[in-house]
């Protein structure tokens, strides 16, 4: 019996994107192949984040070490990461553990059935990772160019006047951040654990909570 896990990721934390379609199709694939699906790991975080700053991905690696996992199923290579170095680093992490990565949209497997490395797939992954990174950087560059053009033409950014969030509402909105700060965790640790909160926001919450003597 092949023990498999699914890893799905989207960048947006809102309702615009979700991991449901990825996970659903990979679950159906695992069922067709007769795999024993051990777990599904879904993450909403930027693909540019370092592997160690992605809590769900890190947890999956920990669980792989604890359990006898044979395969990680993912929809496409860009779900693993948009950064070439980080993506290839993750694949190497799996290779050292004798765990095969299956990339569904290209039907690629990094390991053969005997757990040896598939050199052709590794070659393809290097190319795909480079292409994904170039596409992401191009999109990022276009966005920045459009943003600068908007500002240069008199566009306004930031909160509208009168939309400053009240201090009590801020603490209520980031109640989980406040709880972690009360436990004595550092700003960086809190930002990592809450995954979608920037260190700047955590610092602001910490300053507000201290001023109101909440922590």
HELIX and SHEET records of a PDB file:
HELIX    1   1 UNK A   20  UNK A   33  1                                  14    
HELIX    2   2 UNK A   51  UNK A   53  5                                   3    
HELIX    3   3 UNK A   55  UNK A   66  1                                  12    
HELIX    4   4 UNK A   77  UNK A   80  1                                   4    
HELIX    5   5 UNK A   84  UNK A   96  1                                  13    
HELIX    6   6 UNK A  104  UNK A  106  5                                   3    
HELIX    7   7 UNK A  119  UNK A  152  1                                  34    
HELIX    8   8 UNK A  167  UNK A  173  1                                   7    
HELIX    9   9 UNK A  175  UNK A  182  1                                   8    
HELIX   10  10 UNK A  187  UNK A  194  1                                   8    
HELIX   11  11 UNK A  199  UNK A  211  1                                  13    
SHEET    1   A 5 UNK A  36  UNK A  44  0                                        
SHEET    2   A 5 UNK A   3  UNK A  10  1                                        
SHEET    3   A 5 UNK A  71  UNK A  74  1                                        
SHEET    4   A 5 UNK A 100  UNK A 103  1                                        
SHEET    5   A 5 UNK A 108  UNK A 109 -1                                        
END                                                                             
